[in-house]
Amino acid sequence: MKTSRPVTAADVAQYIRTSITSGEMVPGQRLVEADLAEAVGASRGHVRSALADLAVEGLIERIQNRGARVRQVTLEEALEIIEVRAAVEALCAAKAAEKVSEDEITELRDIGTNMTDAVETGNQAAYARGNELLHAAIIRIADQKTAAETIRRLQAQAVRYQYRLSAQPGRSQVSLPEHLAIIEAVCTRDADAARDAMHAHLSSVAGAIQGVTSAG
């Protein structure tokens, strides 16, 4: 991590958070304070503070006399996390439908077009990027800061299962109509339909994760 200013505890936390969500750091991996301090150019105190914050978020766990490690989330926990996320993100979808501007409608429809093209051409990376952009855009348009922070934490905790699901053949063909339904509801400013479409989509994600994990 290279910055033009001193590295703070928040910088360290973000570095670890990103490493976990990207899959660079895996469940059960030990997090050694000295190694992290050297990797990011931070003090041991800042690393310790960052680990404490991430433990509160549920991304890591601290074990007495054994240090910290990336927390392993069980399937049952992951399904609970997605259930809560469905409720919160459905609220954001409804709020987005109430607040969306004409420029934002264009943005959402463009994302939908790109996701459709990605499915038709078999470009999984482009589809995954569109998925991220769509959910992020709806959360931004909703302008619900507490909900946004809650969703960010929930996504990070269940990321291992989401990656596993996204790699499944045919998953994008299933989820594309769900995403397009969300876009249509928000763009037509139908808050109830937007709420229902988002909740249905994330319920589908939960069911698919359970199926994939059971099959694996």
ChimeraX attribute file (.defattr): number of C-alpha atoms within 10 A of each C-alpha:
attribute: neighborCount
match mode: 1-to-1
recipient: residues
	/A:1	11
	/A:2	9
	/A:3	9
	/A:4	5
	/A:5	6
	/A:6	11
	/A:7	18
	/A:8	18
	/A:9	21
	/A:10	14
	/A:11	18
	/A:12	25
	/A:13	20
	/A:14	14
	/A:15	16
	/A:16	24
	/A:17	21
	/A:18	14
	/A:19	13
	/A:20	22
	/A:21	18
	/A:22	14
	/A:23	12
	/A:24	10
	/A:25	17
	/A:26	16
	/A:27	16
	/A:28	14
	/A:29	14
	/A:30	17
	/A:31	19
	/A:32	14
	/A:33	19
	/A:34	13
	/A:35	12
	/A:36	18
	/A:37	18
	/A:38	12
	/A:39	13
	/A:40	18
	/A:41	17
	/A:42	20
	/A:43	19
	/A:44	16
	/A:45	13
	/A:46	19
	/A:47	28
	/A:48	19
	/A:49	17
	/A:50	21
	/A:51	25
	/A:52	17
	/A:53	16
	/A:54	20
	/A:55	17
	/A:56	10
	/A:57	17
	/A:58	16
	/A:59	24
	/A:60	27
	/A:61	21
	/A:62	17
	/A:63	9
	/A:64	7
	/A:65	6
	/A:66	9
	/A:67	13
	/A:68	21
	/A:69	21
	/A:70	23
	/A:71	20
	/A:72	18
	/A:73	20
	/A:74	11
	/A:75	16
	/A:76	9
	/A:77	13
	/A:78	22
	/A:79	20
	/A:80	15
	/A:81	19
	/A:82	24
	/A:83	16
	/A:84	16
	/A:85	22
	/A:86	23
	/A:87	17
	/A:88	20
	/A:89	24
	/A:90	27
	/A:91	22
	/A:92	28
	/A:93	32
	/A:94	25
	/A:95	24
	/A:96	28
	/A:97	27
	/A:98	19
	/A:99	17
	/A:100	18
	/A:101	14
	/A:102	10
	/A:103	8
	/A:104	17
	/A:105	18
	/A:106	12
	/A:107	16
	/A:108	25
	/A:109	17
	/A:110	15
	/A:111	23
	/A:112	25
	/A:113	13
	/A:114	16
	/A:115	25
	/A:116	21
	/A:117	14
	/A:118	20
	/A:119	17
	/A:120	10
	/A:121	11
	/A:122	14
	/A:123	13
	/A:124	18
	/A:125	12
	/A:126	17
	/A:127	23
	/A:128	17
	/A:129	14
	/A:130	22
	/A:131	19
	/A:132	12
	/A:133	16
	/A:134	23
	/A:135	17
	/A:136	14
	/A:137	18
	/A:138	25
	/A:139	23
	/A:140	14
	/A:141	18
	/A:142	22
	/A:143	15
	/A:144	15
	/A:145	12
	/A:146	9
	/A:147	16
	/A:148	19
	/A:149	11
	/A:150	15
	/A:151	22
	/A:152	13
	/A:153	17
	/A:154	20
	/A:155	17
	/A:156	18
	/A:157	26
	/A:158	22
	/A:159	17
	/A:160	19
	/A:161	22
	/A:162	18
	/A:163	15
	/A:164	12
	/A:165	20
	/A:166	19
	/A:167	13
	/A:168	11
	/A:169	9
	/A:170	12
	/A:171	15
	/A:172	24
	/A:173	13
	/A:174	13
	/A:175	17
	/A:176	19
	/A:177	14
	/A:178	18
	/A:179	22
	/A:180	20
	/A:181	20
	/A:182	30
	/A:183	25
	/A:184	19
	/A:185	22
	/A:186	29
	/A:187	24
	/A:188	14
	/A:189	21
	/A:190	18
	/A:191	22
	/A:192	17
	/A:193	20
	/A:194	28
	/A:195	25
	/A:196	19
	/A:197	24
	/A:198	27
	/A:199	23
	/A:200	17
	/A:201	21
	/A:202	21
	/A:203	18
	/A:204	15
	/A:205	23
	/A:206	23
	/A:207	13
	/A:208	19
	/A:209	22
	/A:210	18
	/A:211	12
	/A:212	14
	/A:213	12
	/A:214	9
	/A:215	7
	/A:216	6
